[in-house]
Amino acid sequence: MNGPPQRPFFCMKQSYQKVMEWLYLACIVLSGTALVVITLIIPLGVFMRYAMNNPLSWPEPASVVMMVMFSFIGGAAVYRPTRRSPWRPSSRLSTRRPGRQ
């Protein structure tokens, strides 16, 4: 069999893991950017409304969109590390150790 060399499964697994790592980092960056933008546009809207007496129409809807983006994309980014190290409430509630009475 002198065909082309076949790629082993672990090479595909490594490339998949690399893509997922970049996607994870993109989720963190997008979520953090949304949080910073929310932090900047809410005070801007308050300042324009009460100090300048000229309210802007876009800060509130934009902050709602950013909060939804922050929640969903940030939730996806948080889910990944917790999947690796699951929290086991039953092990924390148990004070008895196996083999002891």
N, C-alpha and C positions, 0 to 999 in steps of 0.2 A: 504494500500500500504506500505509494509515493505521492499521496495527495497533499494538499496544503496543510500546514500544521493547524491543529484545532486548539482553540483557546480553552483552557481549563475553566471550570466553574468558578474557582476562587478568584480568577482575574476579573470576571464579570461582577462578582460580589464586591471586590475592592473598588471597582469603578462606581458601582451603585452606592456604596458607602460614602465615597467621595462626593458624589452628586447630592446625597442627602445631607452631608455636612455643610455644603455650600447653601443648600436650601434652608437649613437650620439657621445659619448665620444671616441669610437674607431676611428671614422672619424676625430675628432679633433686631436687626438694623431698622427694618420698616416699623416695627413696634416701638422702638425707642424714638425714632423720628416723629412718629405720630404723637407720642407723649410730649415731646419737646414742643411741637407745633401747638398742641392743646394748651400747654403752659404759657405760650406766647400770645395766642390769639384771644384767650378769655380776658386777661387784663387789658388788652387793647380795646376790646368791646366795652368793658366797664369804663375805661378812661374816656373813650369817645362819647359814651352815653351820658355820663354824669359830669365830667369835667368840661368837655367841649360842647355839650348839649346838641350833639349832632350824631345820633346813633347810626352805626353801620348795620346793614342788613345781613351780612354774610358770616360774622363770627359764630353765632349760635348754631346754624345748620352745619357749618364746617367742623365745629367741635364735636357735634353729634356723629358725623361721618368718621372723624378721626378716632373717636372713642370706640365705635364699632370695629374699626380696623385694628385698633390697639387690642381690643378684647379678643377678637377671633385669631389674629395672627400671633399675638402674645400667648394666647392659650395653646396654640399649636407648638410654639417654642418651649413652653413650660412642660407640655406633655412628654416631650422626647426624653429629657433627663430623668423624669420620674418613672418612665417605663424601664429604664436601665436598673434603677435601684428602688424597687417597690417598697412602700411602707407597709408593714404588717402590724396592724393594731392588735391582733391576737397575741403576738409575741411580747408586746409591751404591757399588756394587761396581766399576763401570767407572771406571778412572783415565784412559783414553784419551779425548780429546775428538775429535769429528768434524772431519775436515780436517787433523788433525795425525798425524804418524807417529812 
